[in-house]
Amino acid sequence: MHREARISNYVLTALTGVSLILLSLPLSTPVESFKATLSYALDPALYYGAKGAQRLAEVPSGIRQLLGSDMENRVMREEVREAALVRSEAESLRKENQRLREELGLKAPAGRVGVWVRVIERDHLHWYRSLIVDAGAERGVSLNAPVLGPSRGVLVAVGRVIEVNARTSVVLLLTDEPSSLAAYLSSGTVDGLVQGQGGAHLRMNYISPEAVIADGDRVYTSPASVTFPPDILIGVVTRILPRNPLLTFQSVEIDPAAEAAALDELLILTPRGERFRPPPPPPEGEEGEPPEDS
């Protein structure tokens, strides 16, 4: 402690001595340059504005150019920071505009409204099963509500809500094995049932044996679907599976339109006007224990 105090006193004494020497020296060019550089290093704000310009006028040209370049550099760095903030705001507005365009193109069922949510947790061991989002009953989310996600400028089928808490919900993905939904192929509006396989691909079963199918056919939600609005893109046919002679239908393999790993924001179609209502408080004398007999 005493050693630090002694060092501080030595430094203060040295600075005081240097200051006195500078004050006593004639105002020569080297001295003026040194004083200007030292004062600028201690407080650059002294050289901004009208008074700063007056101080710079008294400084030799070489030092004046050096200090001016540093001030311009500081201003440019500040402008770069402001530009980064403007770009960030513009990107946020662009994403919001994109979401609105996608939602406007959606044929939402009557009585339902879209709620945008963010993915906050996913099971990395079971990537294609489910994920958790940051909205629940307080924002009107209900069980079996259809969940859509953005993909290449359109909203596509992602899954459905299987668990609702006050502020979070669990979404079962289409790729999970318990998932299934009615669908149709774009070629000839052939109907079938899309089922999850627990992996990266889907399978569409119960396709008529007479149907003509081709790779690249798009698969959409059927108007007969109980959960999803009609005509929502599910995926694309990537393989026609070999016919099983014991079965009376065809099957195809489908690549989902939305990749599970790319899902960050989702749209849940919730019942319009439905909001969370907390349970009423219990009557007096019923808070955990029955009332005492009088």
Residue, then its C-alpha position, 0 to 999 in steps of 0.5 A: m500500500h505504501r509502495e503504491a502511494r510512493i509511486s503515485n507521488y513520484v508520478l505526480t511530481a514528475l508530471t508537475g515538473v514537466s508541466l512547469i518546464l513546458l510553461s517556462l519554455p518559450l513558445s517554440t514550434p516543437v514545444e507547441s507541437f508537444k503541448a498540442t499532441l499531449s492535450y489532444a491525447l488527454d482530451p480530444a473533445l477540446y479540439y472539436g467545435a469552434k474553440g477546437a478550430q482556434r486551437l488547431a490554428e495555433v498548432p504547426s501545420g504538420i501536427r495540425q494535419l495529424l490531429g485533423s486526420d485522427m479526428e476524421n478517423r474518429v468521426m468515420r468510426e462513429e459513422v460506421r457504428e451508426a451505419a451498422l445499427v441502421r443496417s440491423e434495423a433495416e434487416s429487422l424490417r425486411k424480415e418483418n415485411q417478409r413475414l407479413r407477405e407470407e402471411l397475406g398469401l395464406k388461406a387461413p381458416a375462418g376464425r383463426v389468426g396467425v401468431w409468430v413464435r420463435v424456436i427456443e429449444r430443440d432435442h438434438l438427439h431426436w432432431y426430427r421429433s419436436l421442438i419448443v416455442d416461446a408462446g403458449a396459452e397466454r397468446g391463444v395457442s391451443l392443442n392441435a393448432p397447425v404450425l407453419g414455417p417460412s421457406r423460400g418466400v412461402l409458408v409451408a407445413v411444419g407440424r402441430v401443437i401437442e402440448v401447451n403451457a402458459r408461455t411455451s408450447v411443444v410442436l410435433l414435427l411432420t417428420d416424427e413417426p406419430s405425425s400424419l396428415a391428408a395430402y394430395l399430389s400436384s399431378g392430377t390432384v392424387d390424394g394420399l396420407v403423408q406420414g413421418q418416418g422419424g428421419a429427414h424424409l416423409r412418406m406418402n401412402y395410400i396413393s391410387p395404383e392407377a395414379v401417374i406419379a413423377d419425381g419432383d411432384r409437389v405435395y400439398t395439404s388436402p382440403a380434407s385435412v382436419t388440422f391444416p388449411p388446404d393447399i399448403l406446401i408439404g414437400v416434393v416427391t424425390r423417389i417412387l417406392p417399389r410396389n408391394p404386391l401385397l398392397t393395393f396402393q402406391s407409396v412415394e418418398i418426400d423431402p419436406a419443404a422446411e428443414a428441421a435444422a433451419l426452423d427459427e421462426l414459426l407461425i401458429l394458427t390460433p383460434r381468434g380471440e382465444r386467450f389464457r384465463p387463469p383459474p379462479p381462486p378457491p373459496e375461502g377455507e379451501e386453500g389446500e385444507p378443508p374448512e374447520d367444522s364450527 
